[in-house]
Amino acid sequence: MRGVVLLCGAVIATVLTASAIASDEIGVTATIHRYIEGNNKNDQDLANALCDEQAVIVDIFPPYLWQGAGSCAQWWNDANAYDVKNGVTEQLVTADKPWHVDVSGDRAYVAVPVKYTYKQKGKPVTETAIWTFIEQKVAPGWRITAWTWARQ
């Protein structure tokens, strides 16, 4: 009887752990989808609210690296200036199913293949990339602590 109780306890613990991991994976990917939504709607407030104040960003345009206080807001300003300078309009990012969603405690790593479409000086452009995110779970939910963009 004692063995059955221990086995039932182990099964329940495994189910609860699996359920918590699945819930965290949903939260992690939801944060990314909301961040992409903010970018697509040109809603800086929405996107920046999902970023940690000290986030680290690596992207494909100068200065290539943003870090420290207000890094997401600074990236946003630099991205807009880059787009204006280079005639980039009608930007849209669509995400495919993540390649990796790894959650360990209050940290997560997610690699997402994306398609970025836009017009450059009126001509349509399509770019495929891997957008990789690092997130941390905090009181309000999952927040982006780092991301990198790598063209394919």
C-alpha positions as CSV (number, residue, x, y, z in Angstrom):
1,M,0.0,0.0,0.0
2,R,2.8,2.4,0.9
3,G,4.4,1.8,-2.5
4,V,1.1,2.6,-4.3
5,V,0.9,5.9,-2.3
6,L,4.5,6.8,-3.2
7,L,3.9,5.9,-6.8
8,C,0.7,8.0,-6.9
9,G,2.5,10.9,-5.3
10,A,5.3,10.6,-7.9
11,V,2.8,10.5,-10.8
12,I,0.9,13.6,-9.4
13,A,4.2,15.5,-9.0
14,T,5.2,14.6,-12.6
15,V,1.8,15.7,-13.9
16,L,1.9,19.0,-12.0
17,T,5.5,19.7,-13.1
18,A,4.6,19.0,-16.7
19,S,1.6,21.2,-16.4
20,A,3.7,24.1,-14.9
21,I,6.3,23.7,-17.7
22,A,3.5,23.8,-20.4
23,S,2.0,26.8,-18.7
24,D,5.4,28.6,-18.7
25,E,6.0,27.7,-22.3
26,I,2.7,29.3,-23.2
27,G,3.5,32.4,-21.2
28,V,7.0,32.7,-22.8
29,T,5.7,32.4,-26.4
30,A,2.8,34.7,-25.6
31,T,5.2,37.4,-24.6
32,I,7.0,37.0,-27.9
33,H,3.8,37.2,-29.9
34,R,2.8,40.3,-28.0
35,Y,6.2,41.8,-28.7
36,I,5.9,41.1,-32.4
37,E,2.3,42.5,-32.3
38,G,3.7,45.7,-30.8
39,N,6.3,46.0,-33.5
40,N,3.8,45.3,-36.3
41,K,1.4,47.9,-34.9
42,N,4.2,50.4,-34.4
43,D,3.2,50.4,-30.7
44,Q,6.4,51.3,-28.9
45,D,4.7,51.3,-25.5
46,L,3.4,47.7,-25.9
47,A,6.7,46.4,-27.1
48,N,8.8,48.2,-24.6
49,A,6.6,47.1,-21.7
50,L,7.6,43.5,-22.5
51,C,11.3,44.3,-22.3
52,D,13.5,44.3,-19.2
53,E,14.9,47.8,-18.5
54,Q,18.4,46.3,-18.9
55,A,17.7,44.1,-22.0
56,V,20.5,43.3,-24.4
57,I,19.7,43.5,-28.1
58,V,21.8,42.4,-31.1
59,D,20.5,43.4,-34.5
60,I,21.7,43.7,-38.1
61,F,22.0,47.5,-38.4
62,P,24.4,50.0,-36.6
63,P,25.3,50.2,-33.8
64,Y,24.4,46.4,-33.8
65,L,24.3,46.2,-30.0
66,W,22.0,47.9,-27.4
67,Q,22.3,47.3,-23.7
68,G,21.8,49.0,-20.4
69,A,19.0,51.2,-19.1
70,G,16.4,51.9,-21.7
71,S,18.0,49.7,-24.4
72,C,14.6,48.6,-25.9
73,A,13.5,52.2,-26.3
74,Q,16.8,53.2,-27.8
75,W,16.7,50.3,-30.2
76,W,13.2,51.4,-31.2
77,N,14.4,54.9,-31.9
78,D,17.4,53.7,-33.8
79,A,15.3,51.3,-35.9
80,N,12.9,54.0,-36.8
81,A,15.7,56.3,-37.8
82,Y,17.3,53.5,-39.9
83,D,14.0,52.8,-41.6
84,V,13.4,56.5,-42.5
85,K,17.0,56.9,-43.8
86,N,16.7,53.7,-45.9
87,G,13.2,54.2,-47.2
88,V,11.8,51.2,-45.3
89,T,8.0,51.1,-44.9
90,E,5.1,48.7,-44.4
91,Q,7.1,46.4,-42.1
92,L,5.5,43.2,-41.0
93,V,7.0,40.3,-39.0
94,T,5.3,36.9,-39.0
95,A,6.5,34.1,-36.7
96,D,6.5,30.4,-37.4
97,K,6.4,27.7,-34.8
98,P,9.4,28.1,-32.5
99,W,12.3,25.8,-33.1
100,H,13.2,25.7,-29.4
101,V,11.3,26.6,-26.3
102,D,13.4,25.8,-23.2
103,V,12.2,26.9,-19.8
104,S,14.3,26.3,-16.7
105,G,12.8,27.8,-13.6
106,D,12.4,31.5,-14.1
107,R,14.5,31.7,-17.3
108,A,13.6,30.8,-20.9
109,Y,15.4,30.5,-24.3
110,V,13.3,30.6,-27.5
111,A,14.4,30.5,-31.1
112,V,11.7,31.5,-33.6
113,P,12.0,31.4,-37.4
114,V,10.4,34.6,-38.8
115,K,9.5,36.2,-42.1
116,Y,10.0,40.0,-42.3
117,T,8.3,41.7,-45.2
118,Y,8.6,45.4,-46.0
119,K,9.0,47.9,-48.8
120,Q,12.3,49.6,-49.4
121,K,11.9,52.7,-51.5
122,G,8.7,51.2,-52.8
123,K,10.0,47.7,-53.7
124,P,8.8,44.7,-51.8
125,V,11.5,42.8,-49.8
126,T,11.2,39.5,-47.9
127,E,13.8,38.5,-45.3
128,T,13.8,35.3,-43.3
129,A,15.6,35.2,-40.0
130,I,15.9,33.5,-36.6
131,W,14.8,35.7,-33.8
132,T,16.2,34.4,-30.5
133,F,14.8,35.5,-27.2
134,I,15.9,35.1,-23.6
135,E,13.2,35.8,-21.0
136,Q,12.9,36.0,-17.3
137,K,9.8,35.4,-15.2
138,V,9.0,38.3,-12.9
139,A,6.0,39.3,-10.9
140,P,4.0,40.7,-13.8
141,G,4.9,37.8,-16.1
142,W,7.6,36.9,-18.6
143,R,9.9,39.8,-19.7
144,I,12.5,39.8,-22.6
145,T,16.0,40.2,-21.2
146,A,17.8,39.7,-24.5
147,W,17.1,39.1,-28.1
148,T,19.1,38.6,-31.3
149,W,18.1,38.8,-35.0
150,A,20.0,36.7,-37.5
151,R,19.2,36.7,-41.2
152,Q,19.1,33.3,-42.9
